[in-house]
Amino acid sequence: MPQMAPISWLSLFIIFSITFLFFNAMNYFSFLPPAPSSENNNNDQFNKTNKSLTWKW
């Protein structure tokens, strides 16, 4: 089985690291929190807007 040169491992590590960071950044910025409203916020309204962000396993 042939061995890989160290520069090859380094380039693979850099490519996978950049891909991992890009994937995490896209997932982080794909969900926008609800904009704060200037109206009187009560708990019912907060819970209604927060339900769209809950995880559904």
mmCIF entry with sequence, helices, sheets and N, C-alpha, C, O atoms, coordinates in Angstrom:
data_MODEL
# 
_entry.id   MODEL 
# 
_entity.id                         1 
_entity.type                       polymer 
_entity.pdbx_number_of_molecules   1 
# 
_entity_poly.entity_id                      1 
_entity_poly.type                           'polypeptide(L)' 
_entity_poly.nstd_linkage                   no 
_entity_poly.nstd_monomer                   no 
_entity_poly.pdbx_seq_one_letter_code       MPQMAPISWLSLFIIFSITFLFFNAMNYFSFLPPAPSSENNNNDQFNKTNKSLTWKW 
_entity_poly.pdbx_seq_one_letter_code_can   MPQMAPISWLSLFIIFSITFLFFNAMNYFSFLPPAPSSENNNNDQFNKTNKSLTWKW 
_entity_poly.pdbx_strand_id                 A 
# 
loop_
_entity_poly_seq.entity_id 
_entity_poly_seq.num 
_entity_poly_seq.mon_id 
_entity_poly_seq.hetero 
1 1  MET n 
1 2  PRO n 
1 3  GLN n 
1 4  MET n 
1 5  ALA n 
1 6  PRO n 
1 7  ILE n 
1 8  SER n 
1 9  TRP n 
1 10 LEU n 
1 11 SER n 
1 12 LEU n 
1 13 PHE n 
1 14 ILE n 
1 15 ILE n 
1 16 PHE n 
1 17 SER n 
1 18 ILE n 
1 19 THR n 
1 20 PHE n 
1 21 LEU n 
1 22 PHE n 
1 23 PHE n 
1 24 ASN n 
1 25 ALA n 
1 26 MET n 
1 27 ASN n 
1 28 TYR n 
1 29 PHE n 
1 30 SER n 
1 31 PHE n 
1 32 LEU n 
1 33 PRO n 
1 34 PRO n 
1 35 ALA n 
1 36 PRO n 
1 37 SER n 
1 38 SER n 
1 39 GLU n 
1 40 ASN n 
1 41 ASN n 
1 42 ASN n 
1 43 ASN n 
1 44 ASP n 
1 45 GLN n 
1 46 PHE n 
1 47 ASN n 
1 48 LYS n 
1 49 THR n 
1 50 ASN n 
1 51 LYS n 
1 52 SER n 
1 53 LEU n 
1 54 THR n 
1 55 TRP n 
1 56 LYS n 
1 57 TRP n 
# 
_struct_asym.id          A 
_struct_asym.entity_id   1 
# 
loop_
_struct_conf.conf_type_id 
_struct_conf.id 
_struct_conf.pdbx_PDB_helix_id 
_struct_conf.beg_label_comp_id 
_struct_conf.beg_label_asym_id 
_struct_conf.beg_label_seq_id 
_struct_conf.pdbx_beg_PDB_ins_code 
_struct_conf.end_label_comp_id 
_struct_conf.end_label_asym_id 
_struct_conf.end_label_seq_id 
_struct_conf.pdbx_end_PDB_ins_code 
_struct_conf.beg_auth_comp_id 
_struct_conf.beg_auth_asym_id 
_struct_conf.beg_auth_seq_id 
_struct_conf.end_auth_comp_id 
_struct_conf.end_auth_asym_id 
_struct_conf.end_auth_seq_id 
_struct_conf.pdbx_PDB_helix_class 
_struct_conf.details 
_struct_conf.pdbx_PDB_helix_length 
HELX_P HELX_P1 AA1 PRO A 6  ? PHE A 29 ? PRO A 6  PHE A 29 1 ? 24 
HELX_P HELX_P2 AA2 ASN A 43 ? ASN A 50 ? ASN A 43 ASN A 50 1 ? 8  
HELX_P HELX_P3 AA3 LYS A 51 ? LEU A 53 ? LYS A 51 LEU A 53 5 ? 3  
# 
_struct_conf_type.id          HELX_P 
_struct_conf_type.criteria    ? 
_struct_conf_type.reference   ? 
# 
loop_
_atom_site.group_PDB 
_atom_site.id 
_atom_site.type_symbol 
_atom_site.label_atom_id 
_atom_site.label_alt_id 
_atom_site.label_comp_id 
_atom_site.label_asym_id 
_atom_site.label_entity_id 
_atom_site.label_seq_id 
_atom_site.pdbx_PDB_ins_code 
_atom_site.Cartn_x 
_atom_site.Cartn_y 
_atom_site.Cartn_z 
_atom_site.occupancy 
_atom_site.B_iso_or_equiv 
_atom_site.pdbx_formal_charge 
_atom_site.auth_seq_id 
_atom_site.auth_comp_id 
_atom_site.auth_asym_id 
_atom_site.auth_atom_id 
_atom_site.pdbx_PDB_model_num 
ATOM 1   N N  . MET A 1 1  ? 0.844   -1.182 0.000  1.00 0.00 ? 1  MET A N  1 
ATOM 2   C CA . MET A 1 1  ? 0.000   0.000  0.000  1.00 0.00 ? 1  MET A CA 1 
ATOM 3   C C  . MET A 1 1  ? 0.893   1.251  0.000  1.00 0.00 ? 1  MET A C  1 
ATOM 4   O O  . MET A 1 1  ? 1.735   1.395  0.887  1.00 0.00 ? 1  MET A O  1 
ATOM 5   N N  . PRO A 1 2  ? 0.731   2.141  -0.956 1.00 0.00 ? 2  PRO A N  1 
ATOM 6   C CA . PRO A 1 2  ? 1.627   3.305  -1.024 1.00 0.00 ? 2  PRO A CA 1 
ATOM 7   C C  . PRO A 1 2  ? 1.345   4.309  0.096  1.00 0.00 ? 2  PRO A C  1 
ATOM 8   O O  . PRO A 1 2  ? 0.217   4.473  0.560  1.00 0.00 ? 2  PRO A O  1 
ATOM 9   N N  . GLN A 1 3  ? 2.412   4.959  0.495  1.00 0.00 ? 3  GLN A N  1 
ATOM 10  C CA . GLN A 1 3  ? 2.272   5.978  1.541  1.00 0.00 ? 3  GLN A CA 1 
ATOM 11  C C  . GLN A 1 3  ? 2.075   7.336  0.892  1.00 0.00 ? 3  GLN A C  1 
ATOM 12  O O  . GLN A 1 3  ? 2.557   7.598  -0.211 1.00 0.00 ? 3  GLN A O  1 
ATOM 13  N N  . MET A 1 4  ? 1.345   8.204  1.613  1.00 0.00 ? 4  MET A N  1 
ATOM 14  C CA . MET A 1 4  ? 1.120   9.555  1.096  1.00 0.00 ? 4  MET A CA 1 
ATOM 15  C C  . MET A 1 4  ? 2.201   10.490 1.627  1.00 0.00 ? 4  MET A C  1 
ATOM 16  O O  . MET A 1 4  ? 2.682   10.328 2.749  1.00 0.00 ? 4  MET A O  1 
ATOM 17  N N  . ALA A 1 5  ? 2.568   11.449 0.824  1.00 0.00 ? 5  ALA A N  1 
ATOM 18  C CA . ALA A 1 5  ? 3.550   12.443 1.250  1.00 0.00 ? 5  ALA A CA 1 
ATOM 19  C C  . ALA A 1 5  ? 2.917   13.356 2.306  1.00 0.00 ? 5  ALA A C  1 
ATOM 20  O O  . ALA A 1 5  ? 1.704   13.561 2.290  1.00 0.00 ? 5  ALA A O  1 
ATOM 21  N N  . PRO A 1 6  ? 3.719   13.905 3.218  1.00 0.00 ? 6  PRO A N  1 
ATOM 22  C CA . PRO A 1 6  ? 3.166   14.782 4.267  1.00 0.00 ? 6  PRO A CA 1 
ATOM 23  C C  . PRO A 1 6  ? 2.446   16.003 3.707  1.00 0.00 ? 6  PRO A C  1 
ATOM 24  O O  . PRO A 1 6  ? 1.471   16.464 4.302  1.00 0.00 ? 6  PRO A O  1 
ATOM 25  N N  . ILE A 1 7  ? 2.907   16.540 2.570  1.00 0.00 ? 7  ILE A N  1 
ATOM 26  C CA . ILE A 1 7  ? 2.237   17.718 2.001  1.00 0.00 ? 7  ILE A CA 1 
ATOM 27  C C  . ILE A 1 7  ? 0.824   17.360 1.552  1.00 0.00 ? 7  ILE A C  1 
ATOM 28  O O  . ILE A 1 7  ? -0.075  18.201 1.554  1.00 0.00 ? 7  ILE A O  1 
ATOM 29  N N  . SER A 1 8  ? 0.647   16.116 1.174  1.00 0.00 ? 8  SER A N  1 
ATOM 30  C CA . SER A 1 8  ? -0.665  15.641 0.779  1.00 0.00 ? 8  SER A CA 1 
ATOM 31  C C  . SER A 1 8  ? -1.612  15.625 1.975  1.00 0.00 ? 8  SER A C  1 
ATOM 32  O O  . SER A 1 8  ? -2.762  16.049 1.872  1.00 0.00 ? 8  SER A O  1 
ATOM 33  N N  . TRP A 1 9  ? -1.116  15.129 3.117  1.00 0.00 ? 9  TRP A N  1 
ATOM 34  C CA . TRP A 1 9  ? -1.934  15.108 4.323  1.00 0.00 ? 9  TRP A CA 1 
ATOM 35  C C  . TRP A 1 9  ? -2.264  16.528 4.762  1.00 0.00 ? 9  TRP A C  1 
ATOM 36  O O  . TRP A 1 9  ? -3.376  16.805 5.214  1.00 0.00 ? 9  TRP A O  1 
ATOM 37  N N  . LEU A 1 10 ? -1.302  17.416 4.628  1.00 0.00 ? 10 LEU A N  1 
ATOM 38  C CA . LEU A 1 10 ? -1.529  18.808 5.021  1.00 0.00 ? 10 LEU A CA 1 
ATOM 39  C C  . LEU A 1 10 ? -2.589  19.458 4.139  1.00 0.00 ? 10 LEU A C  1 
ATOM 40  O O  . LEU A 1 10 ? -3.465  20.164 4.640  1.00 0.00 ? 10 LEU A O  1 
ATOM 41  N N  . SER A 1 11 ? -2.516  19.229 2.845  1.00 0.00 ? 11 SER A N  1 
ATOM 42  C CA . SER A 1 11 ? -3.515  19.823 1.957  1.00 0.00 ? 11 SER A CA 1 
ATOM 43  C C  . SER A 1 11 ? -4.905  19.228 2.207  1.00 0.00 ? 11 SER A C  1 
ATOM 44  O O  . SER A 1 11 ? -5.905  19.942 2.144  1.00 0.00 ? 11 SER A O  1 
ATOM 45  N N  . LEU A 1 12 ? -4.968  17.922 2.490  1.00 0.00 ? 12 LEU A N  1 
ATOM 46  C CA . LEU A 1 12 ? -6.252  17.312 2.820  1.00 0.00 ? 12 LEU A CA 1 
ATOM 47  C C  . LEU A 1 12 ? -6.823  17.904 4.105  1.00 0.00 ? 12 LEU A C  1 
ATOM 48  O O  . LEU A 1 12 ? -8.018  18.189 4.180  1.00 0.00 ? 12 LEU A O  1 
ATOM 49  N N  . PHE A 1 13 ? -5.974  18.089 5.116  1.00 0.00 ? 13 PHE A N  1 
ATOM 50  C CA . PHE A 1 13 ? -6.422  18.671 6.378  1.00 0.00 ? 13 PHE A CA 1 
ATOM 51  C C  . PHE A 1 13 ? -6.952  20.084 6.165  1.00 0.00 ? 13 PHE A C  1 
ATOM 52  O O  . PHE A 1 13 ? -7.988  20.449 6.721  1.00 0.00 ? 13 PHE A O  1 
ATOM 53  N N  . ILE A 1 14 ? -6.247  20.877 5.364  1.00 0.00 ? 14 ILE A N  1 
ATOM 54  C CA . ILE A 1 14 ? -6.680  22.255 5.111  1.00 0.00 ? 14 ILE A CA 1 
ATOM 55  C C  . ILE A 1 14 ? -8.006  22.276 4.344  1.00 0.00 ? 14 ILE A C  1 
ATOM 56  O O  . ILE A 1 14 ? -8.898  23.060 4.667  1.00 0.00 ? 14 ILE A O  1 
ATOM 57  N N  . ILE A 1 15 ? -8.133  21.430 3.345  1.00 0.00 ? 15 ILE A N  1 
ATOM 58  C CA . ILE A 1 15 ? -9.372  21.392 2.556  1.00 0.00 ? 15 ILE A CA 1 
ATOM 59  C C  . ILE A 1 15 ? -10.553 20.968 3.410  1.00 0.00 ? 15 ILE A C  1 
ATOM 60  O O  . ILE A 1 15 ? -11.616 21.587 3.350  1.00 0.00 ? 15 ILE A O  1 
ATOM 61  N N  . PHE A 1 16 ? -10.379 19.908 4.211  1.00 0.00 ? 16 PHE A N  1 
ATOM 62  C CA . PHE A 1 16 ? -11.470 19.449 5.060  1.00 0.00 ? 16 PHE A CA 1 
ATOM 63  C C  . PHE A 1 16 ? -11.795 20.453 6.163  1.00 0.00 ? 16 PHE A C  1 
ATOM 64  O O  . PHE A 1 16 ? -12.959 20.604 6.534  1.00 0.00 ? 16 PHE A O  1 
ATOM 65  N N  . SER A 1 17 ? -10.791 21.136 6.686  1.00 0.00 ? 17 SER A N  1 
ATOM 66  C CA . SER A 1 17 ? -11.041 22.147 7.714  1.00 0.00 ? 17 SER A CA 1 
ATOM 67  C C  . SER A 1 17 ? -11.832 23.313 7.149  1.00 0.00 ? 17 SER A C  1 
ATOM 68  O O  . SER A 1 17 ? -12.771 23.791 7.785  1.00 0.00 ? 17 SER A O  1 
ATOM 69  N N  . ILE A 1 18 ? -11.465 23.779 5.961  1.00 0.00 ? 18 ILE A N  1 
ATOM 70  C CA . ILE A 1 18 ? -12.194 24.883 5.326  1.00 0.00 ? 18 ILE A CA 1 
ATOM 71  C C  . ILE A 1 18 ? -13.624 24.459 5.008  1.00 0.00 ? 18 ILE A C  1 
ATOM 72  O O  . ILE A 1 18 ? -14.560 25.237 5.191  1.00 0.00 ? 18 ILE A O  1 
ATOM 73  N N  . THR A 1 19 ? -13.792 23.222 4.531  1.00 0.00 ? 19 THR A N  1 
ATOM 74  C CA . THR A 1 19 ? -15.131 22.713 4.248  1.00 0.00 ? 19 THR A CA 1 
ATOM 75  C C  . THR A 1 19 ? -15.972 22.642 5.518  1.00 0.00 ? 19 THR A C  1 
ATOM 76  O O  . THR A 1 19 ? -17.146 23.013 5.509  1.00 0.00 ? 19 THR A O  1 
ATOM 77  N N  . PHE A 1 20 ? -15.378 22.169 6.605  1.00 0.00 ? 20 PHE A N  1 
ATOM 78  C CA . PHE A 1 20 ? -16.079 22.078 7.884  1.00 0.00 ? 20 PHE A CA 1 
ATOM 79  C C  . PHE A 1 20 ? -16.491 23.458 8.381  1.00 0.00 ? 20 PHE A C  1 
ATOM 80  O O  . PHE A 1 20 ? -17.628 23.641 8.815  1.00 0.00 ? 20 PHE A O  1 
ATOM 81  N N  . LEU A 1 21 ? -15.589 24.425 8.324  1.00 0.00 ? 21 LEU A N  1 
ATOM 82  C CA . LEU A 1 21 ? -15.916 25.783 8.760  1.00 0.00 ? 21 LEU A CA 1 
ATOM 83  C C  . LEU A 1 21 ? -16.993 26.414 7.882  1.00 0.00 ? 21 LEU A C  1 
ATOM 84  O O  . LEU A 1 21 ? -17.887 27.092 8.389  1.00 0.00 ? 21 LEU A O  1 
ATOM 85  N N  . PHE A 1 22 ? -16.914 26.196 6.580  1.00 0.00 ? 22 PHE A N  1 
ATOM 86  C CA . PHE A 1 22 ? -17.911 26.730 5.655  1.00 0.00 ? 22 PHE A CA 1 
ATOM 87  C C  . PHE A 1 22 ? -19.283 26.117 5.925  1.00 0.00 ? 22 PHE A C  1 
ATOM 88  O O  . PHE A 1 22 ? -20.286 26.830 5.945  1.00 0.00 ? 22 PHE A O  1 
ATOM 89  N N  . PHE A 1 23 ? -19.332 24.810 6.131  1.00 0.00 ? 23 PHE A N  1 
ATOM 90  C CA . PHE A 1 23 ? -20.591 24.128 6.421  1.00 0.00 ? 23 PHE A CA 1 
ATOM 91  C C  . PHE A 1 23 ? -21.210 24.652 7.715  1.00 0.00 ? 23 PHE A C  1 
ATOM 92  O O  . PHE A 1 23 ? -22.415 24.895 7.765  1.00 0.00 ? 23 PHE A O  1 
ATOM 93  N N  . ASN A 1 24 ? -20.407 24.830 8.755  1.00 0.00 ? 24 ASN A N  1 
ATOM 94  C CA . ASN A 1 24 ? -20.922 25.347 10.027 1.00 0.00 ? 24 ASN A CA 1 
ATOM 95  C C  . ASN A 1 24 ? -21.389 26.790 9.897  1.00 0.00 ? 24 ASN A C  1 
ATOM 96  O O  . ASN A 1 24 ? -22.407 27.163 10.480 1.00 0.00 ? 24 ASN A O  1 
ATOM 97  N N  . ALA A 1 25 ? -20.673 27.592 9.153  1.00 0.00 ? 25 ALA A N  1 
ATOM 98  C CA . ALA A 1 25 ? -21.074 28.993 8.966  1.00 0.00 ? 25 ALA A CA 1 
ATOM 99  C C  . ALA A 1 25 ? -22.386 29.080 8.194  1.00 0.00 ? 25 ALA A C  1 
ATOM 100 O O  . ALA A 1 25 ? -23.239 29.906 8.518  1.00 0.00 ? 25 ALA A O  1 
ATOM 101 N N  . MET A 1 26 ? -22.555 28.239 7.178  1.00 0.00 ? 26 MET A N  1 
ATOM 102 C CA . MET A 1 26 ? -23.806 28.258 6.413  1.00 0.00 ? 26 MET A CA 1 
ATOM 103 C C  . MET A 1 26 ? -24.977 27.802 7.268  1.00 0.00 ? 26 MET A C  1 
ATOM 104 O O  . MET A 1 26 ? -26.072 28.351 7.153  1.00 0.00 ? 26 MET A O  1 
ATOM 105 N N  . ASN A 1 27 ? -24.767 26.807 8.124  1.00 0.00 ? 27 ASN A N  1 
ATOM 106 C CA . ASN A 1 27 ? -25.833 26.369 9.014  1.00 0.00 ? 27 ASN A CA 1 
ATOM 107 C C  . ASN A 1 27 ? -26.162 27.434 10.051 1.00 0.00 ? 27 ASN A C  1 
ATOM 108 O O  . ASN A 1 27 ? -27.328 27.613 10.400 1.00 0.00 ? 27 ASN A O  1 
ATOM 109 N N  . TYR A 1 28 ? -25.156 28.139 10.547 1.00 0.00 ? 28 TYR A N  1 
ATOM 110 C CA . TYR A 1 28 ? -25.388 29.165 11.558 1.00 0.00 ? 28 TYR A CA 1 
ATOM 111 C C  . TYR A 1 28 ? -26.179 30.340 10.986 1.00 0.00 ? 28 TYR A C  1 
ATOM 112 O O  . TYR A 1 28 ? -27.104 30.838 11.627 1.00 0.00 ? 28 TYR A O  1 
ATOM 113 N N  . PHE A 1 29 ? -25.822 30.778 9.793  1.00 0.00 ? 29 PHE A N  1 
ATOM 114 C CA . PHE A 1 29 ? -26.458 31.952 9.223  1.00 0.00 ? 29 PHE A CA 1 
ATOM 115 C C  . PHE A 1 29 ? -27.720 31.648 8.427  1.00 0.00 ? 29 PHE A C  1 
ATOM 116 O O  . PHE A 1 29 ? -28.340 32.569 7.896  1.00 0.00 ? 29 PHE A O  1 
ATOM 117 N N  . SER A 1 30 ? -28.119 30.380 8.329  1.00 0.00 ? 30 SER A N  1 
ATOM 118 C CA . SER A 1 30 ? -29.326 30.055 7.559  1.00 0.00 ? 30 SER A CA 1 
ATOM 119 C C  . SER A 1 30 ? -30.602 30.266 8.361  1.00 0.00 ? 30 SER A C  1 
ATOM 120 O O  . SER A 1 30 ? -31.685 30.319 7.777  1.00 0.00 ? 30 SER A O  1 
ATOM 121 N N  . PHE A 1 31 ? -30.507 30.389 9.683  1.00 0.00 ? 31 PHE A N  1 
ATOM 122 C CA . PHE A 1 31 ? -31.680 30.617 10.524 1.00 0.00 ? 31 PHE A CA 1 
ATOM 123 C C  . PHE A 1 31 ? -31.632 32.026 11.081 1.00 0.00 ? 31 PHE A C  1 
ATOM 124 O O  . PHE A 1 31 ? -30.698 32.379 11.801 1.00 0.00 ? 31 PHE A O  1 
ATOM 125 N N  . LEU A 1 32 ? -32.626 32.833 10.756 1.00 0.00 ? 32 LEU A N  1 
ATOM 126 C CA . LEU A 1 32 ? -32.682 34.196 11.248 1.00 0.00 ? 32 LEU A CA 1 
ATOM 127 C C  . LEU A 1 32 ? -33.605 34.277 12.459 1.00 0.00 ? 32 LEU A C  1 
ATOM 128 O O  . LEU A 1 32 ? -34.725 33.769 12.407 1.00 0.00 ? 32 LEU A O  1 
ATOM 129 N N  . PRO A 1 33 ? -33.165 34.901 13.542 1.00 0.00 ? 33 PRO A N  1 
ATOM 130 C CA . PRO A 1 33 ? -34.060 35.059 14.694 1.00 0.00 ? 33 PRO A CA 1 
ATOM 131 C C  . PRO A 1 33 ? -35.165 36.060 14.361 1.00 0.00 ? 33 PRO A C  1 
ATOM 132 O O  . PRO A 1 33 ? -34.976 36.913 13.494 1.00 0.00 ? 33 PRO A O  1 
ATOM 133 N N  . PRO A 1 34 ? -36.304 35.973 15.028 1.00 0.00 ? 34 PRO A N  1 
ATOM 134 C CA . PRO A 1 34 ? -37.367 36.934 14.753 1.00 0.00 ? 34 PRO A CA 1 
ATOM 135 C C  . PRO A 1 34 ? -36.946 38.349 15.161 1.00 0.00 ? 34 PRO A C  1 
ATOM 136 O O  . PRO A 1 34 ? -36.269 38.548 16.170 1.00 0.00 ? 34 PRO A O  1 
ATOM 137 N N  . ALA A 1 35 ? -37.358 39.304 14.365 1.00 0.00 ? 35 ALA A N  1 
ATOM 138 C CA . ALA A 1 35 ? -36.996 40.690 14.643 1.00 0.00 ? 35 ALA A CA 1 
ATOM 139 C C  . ALA A 1 35 ? -37.738 41.183 15.885 1.00 0.00 ? 35 ALA A C  1 
ATOM 140 O O  . ALA A 1 35 ? -38.913 40.868 16.071 1.00 0.00 ? 35 ALA A O  1 
ATOM 141 N N  . PRO A 1 36 ? -37.061 41.951 16.730 1.00 0.00 ? 36 PRO A N  1 
ATOM 142 C CA . PRO A 1 36 ? -37.753 42.471 17.918 1.00 0.00 ? 36 PRO A CA 1 
ATOM 143 C C  . PRO A 1 36 ? -38.797 43.506 17.501 1.00 0.00 ? 36 PRO A C  1 
ATOM 144 O O  . PRO A 1 36 ? -38.546 44.358 16.648 1.00 0.00 ? 36 PRO A O  1 
ATOM 145 N N  . SER A 1 37 ? -39.949 43.412 18.110 1.00 0.00 ? 37 SER A N  1 
ATOM 146 C CA . SER A 1 37 ? -41.018 44.353 17.772 1.00 0.00 ? 37 SER A CA 1 
ATOM 147 C C  . SER A 1 37 ? -41.092 45.446 18.839 1.00 0.00 ? 37 SER A C  1 
ATOM 148 O O  . SER A 1 37 ? -40.692 45.241 19.985 1.00 0.00 ? 37 SER A O  1 
ATOM 149 N N  . SER A 1 38 ? -41.602 46.589 18.447 1.00 0.00 ? 38 SER A N  1 
ATOM 150 C CA . SER A 1 38 ? -41.704 47.703 19.378 1.00 0.00 ? 38 SER A CA 1 
ATOM 151 C C  . SER A 1 38 ? -42.983 47.646 20.198 1.00 0.00 ? 38 SER A C  1 
ATOM 152 O O  . SER A 1 38 ? -43.194 48.480 21.079 1.00 0.00 ? 38 SER A O  1 
ATOM 153 N N  . GLU A 1 39 ? -43.845 46.663 19.914 1.00 0.00 ? 39 GLU A N  1 
ATOM 154 C CA . GLU A 1 39 ? -45.094 46.523 20.662 1.00 0.00 ? 39 GLU A CA 1 
ATOM 155 C C  . GLU A 1 39 ? -44.825 45.945 22.043 1.00 0.00 ? 39 GLU A C  1 
ATOM 156 O O  . GLU A 1 39 ? -43.705 45.551 22.369 1.00 0.00 ? 39 GLU A O  1 
ATOM 157 N N  . ASN A 1 40 ? -45.880 45.905 22.844 1.00 0.00 ? 40 ASN A N  1 
ATOM 158 C CA . ASN A 1 40 ? -45.765 45.335 24.180 1.00 0.00 ? 40 ASN A CA 1 
ATOM 159 C C  . ASN A 1 40 ? -45.651 43.811 24.052 1.00 0.00 ? 40 ASN A C  1 
ATOM 160 O O  . ASN A 1 40 ? -46.590 43.152 23.606 1.00 0.00 ? 40 ASN A O  1 
ATOM 161 N N  . ASN A 1 41 ? -44.511 43.263 24.439 1.00 0.00 ? 41 ASN A N  1 
ATOM 162 C CA . ASN A 1 41 ? -44.283 41.817 24.310 1.00 0.00 ? 41 ASN A CA 1 
ATOM 163 C C  . ASN A 1 41 ? -44.728 41.110 25.580 1.00 0.00 ? 41 ASN A C  1 
ATOM 164 O O  . ASN A 1 41 ? -44.245 41.405 26.673 1.00 0.00 ? 41 ASN A O  1 
ATOM 165 N N  . ASN A 1 42 ? -45.650 40.178 25.424 1.00 0.00 ? 42 ASN A N  1 
ATOM 166 C CA . ASN A 1 42 ? -46.024 39.345 26.559 1.00 0.00 ? 42 ASN A CA 1 
ATOM 167 C C  . ASN A 1 42 ? -45.503 37.935 26.330 1.00 0.00 ? 42 ASN A C  1 
ATOM 168 O O  . ASN A 1 42 ? -44.950 37.643 25.269 1.00 0.00 ? 42 ASN A O  1 
ATOM 169 N N  . ASN A 1 43 ? -45.672 37.069 27.300 1.00 0.00 ? 43 ASN A N  1 
ATOM 170 C CA . ASN A 1 43 ? -45.108 35.722 27.211 1.00 0.00 ? 43 ASN A CA 1 
ATOM 171 C C  . ASN A 1 43 ? -45.759 34.901 26.114 1.00 0.00 ? 43 ASN A C  1 
ATOM 172 O O  . ASN A 1 43 ? -45.082 34.102 25.466 1.00 0.00 ? 43 ASN A O  1 
ATOM 173 N N  . ASP A 1 44 ? -47.056 35.075 25.885 1.00 0.00 ? 44 ASP A N  1 
ATOM 174 C CA . ASP A 1 44 ? -47.736 34.300 24.849 1.00 0.00 ? 44 ASP A CA 1 
ATOM 175 C C  . ASP A 1 44 ? -47.172 34.612 23.469 1.00 0.00 ? 44 ASP A C  1 
ATOM 176 O O  . ASP A 1 44 ? -46.942 33.708 22.666 1.00 0.00 ? 44 ASP A O  1 
ATOM 177 N N  . GLN A 1 45 ? -46.953 35.890 23.199 1.00 0.00 ? 45 GLN A N  1 
ATOM 178 C CA . GLN A 1 45 ? -46.417 36.269 21.896 1.00 0.00 ? 45 GLN A CA 1 
ATOM 179 C C  . GLN A 1 45 ? -44.994 35.746 21.746 1.00 0.00 ? 45 GLN A C  1 
ATOM 180 O O  . GLN A 1 45 ? -44.612 35.297 20.666 1.00 0.00 ? 45 GLN A O  1 
ATOM 181 N N  . PHE A 1 46 ? -44.211 35.801 22.811 1.00 0.00 ? 46 PHE A N  1 
ATOM 182 C CA . PHE A 1 46 ? -42.833 35.307 22.747 1.00 0.00 ? 46 PHE A CA 1 
ATOM 183 C C  . PHE A 1 46 ? -42.808 33.811 22.483 1.00 0.00 ? 46 PHE A C  1 
ATOM 184 O O  . PHE A 1 46 ? -41.995 33.330 21.694 1.00 0.00 ? 46 PHE A O  1 
ATOM 185 N N  . ASN A 1 47 ? -43.692 33.076 23.136 1.00 0.00 ? 47 ASN A N  1 
ATOM 186 C CA . ASN A 1 47 ? -43.727 31.629 22.933 1.00 0.00 ? 47 ASN A CA 1 
ATOM 187 C C  . ASN A 1 47 ? -44.179 31.270 21.529 1.00 0.00 ? 47 ASN A C  1 
ATOM 188 O O  . ASN A 1 47 ? -43.703 30.284 20.967 1.00 0.00 ? 47 ASN A O  1 
ATOM 189 N N  . LYS A 1 48 ? -45.079 32.041 20.951 1.00 0.00 ? 48 LYS A N  1 
ATOM 190 C CA . LYS A 1 48 ? -45.538 31.762 19.588 1.00 0.00 ? 48 LYS A CA 1 
ATOM 191 C C  . LYS A 1 48 ? -44.409 31.963 18.580 1.00 0.00 ? 48 LYS A C  1 
ATOM 192 O O  . LYS A 1 48 ? -44.252 31.163 17.658 1.00 0.00 ? 48 LYS A O  1 
ATOM 193 N N  . THR A 1 49 ? -43.624 33.023 18.750 1.00 0.00 ? 49 THR A N  1 
ATOM 194 C CA . THR A 1 49 ? -42.537 33.275 17.805 1.00 0.00 ? 49 THR A CA 1 
ATOM 195 C C  . THR A 1 49 ? -41.388 32.311 18.042 1.00 0.00 ? 49 THR A C  1 
ATOM 196 O O  . THR A 1 49 ? -40.633 32.015 17.116 1.00 0.00 ? 49 THR A O  1 
ATOM 197 N N  . ASN A 1 50 ? -41.243 31.820 19.250 1.00 0.00 ? 50 ASN A N  1 
ATOM 198 C CA . ASN A 1 50 ? -40.136 30.934 19.566 1.00 0.00 ? 50 ASN A CA 1 
ATOM 199 C C  . ASN A 1 50 ? -40.422 29.500 19.145 1.00 0.00 ? 50 ASN A C  1 
ATOM 200 O O  . ASN A 1 50 ? -39.487 28.707 19.036 1.00 0.00 ? 50 ASN A O  1 
ATOM 201 N N  . LYS A 1 51 ? -41.674 29.137 18.907 1.00 0.00 ? 51 LYS A N  1 
ATOM 202 C CA . LYS A 1 51 ? -42.007 27.763 18.536 1.00 0.00 ? 51 LYS A CA 1 
ATOM 203 C C  . LYS A 1 51 ? -41.435 27.396 17.172 1.00 0.00 ? 51 LYS A C  1 
ATOM 204 O O  . LYS A 1 51 ? -41.149 26.224 16.924 1.00 0.00 ? 51 LYS A O  1 
ATOM 205 N N  . SER A 1 52 ? -41.266 28.357 16.297 1.00 0.00 ? 52 SER A N  1 
ATOM 206 C CA . SER A 1 52 ? -40.735 28.042 14.968 1.00 0.00 ? 52 SER A CA 1 
ATOM 207 C C  . SER A 1 52 ? -39.262 27.675 15.031 1.00 0.00 ? 52 SER A C  1 
ATOM 208 O O  . SER A 1 52 ? -38.748 27.067 14.092 1.00 0.00 ? 52 SER A O  1 
ATOM 209 N N  . LEU A 1 53 ? -38.574 28.022 16.099 1.00 0.00 ? 53 LEU A N  1 
ATOM 210 C CA . LEU A 1 53 ? -37.158 27.734 16.214 1.00 0.00 ? 53 LEU A CA 1 
ATOM 211 C C  . LEU A 1 53 ? -36.854 26.479 17.020 1.00 0.00 ? 53 LEU A C  1 
ATOM 212 O O  . LEU A 1 53 ? -35.689 26.110 17.170 1.00 0.00 ? 53 LEU A O  1 
ATOM 213 N N  . THR A 1 54 ? -37.888 25.816 17.544 1.00 0.00 ? 54 THR A N  1 
ATOM 214 C CA . THR A 1 54 ? -37.637 24.630 18.352 1.00 0.00 ? 54 THR A CA 1 
ATOM 215 C C  . THR A 1 54 ? -37.285 23.449 17.474 1.00 0.00 ? 54 THR A C  1 
ATOM 216 O O  . THR A 1 54 ? -37.774 23.337 16.349 1.00 0.00 ? 54 THR A O  1 
ATOM 217 N N  . TRP A 1 55 ? -36.449 22.576 17.976 1.00 0.00 ? 55 TRP A N  1 
ATOM 218 C CA . TRP A 1 55 ? -36.024 21.386 17.232 1.00 0.00 ? 55 TRP A CA 1 
ATOM 219 C C  . TRP A 1 55 ? -37.125 20.347 17.264 1.00 0.00 ? 55 TRP A C  1 
ATOM 220 O O  . TRP A 1 55 ? -37.777 20.158 18.291 1.00 0.00 ? 55 TRP A O  1 
ATOM 221 N N  . LYS A 1 56 ? -37.331 19.685 16.166 1.00 0.00 ? 56 LYS A N  1 
ATOM 222 C CA . LYS A 1 56 ? -38.303 18.602 16.093 1.00 0.00 ? 56 LYS A CA 1 
ATOM 223 C C  . LYS A 1 56 ? -37.534 17.326 15.806 1.00 0.00 ? 56 LYS A C  1 
ATOM 224 O O  . LYS A 1 56 ? -37.185 17.056 14.656 1.00 0.00 ? 56 LYS A O  1 
ATOM 225 N N  . TRP A 1 57 ? -37.270 16.549 16.824 1.00 0.00 ? 57 TRP A N  1 
ATOM 226 C CA . TRP A 1 57 ? -36.434 15.347 16.688 1.00 0.00 ? 57 TRP A CA 1 
ATOM 227 C C  . TRP A 1 57 ? -37.244 14.210 16.127 1.00 0.00 ? 57 TRP A C  1 
ATOM 228 O O  . TRP A 1 57 ? -36.719 13.113 15.938 1.00 0.00 ? 57 TRP A O  1 
# 
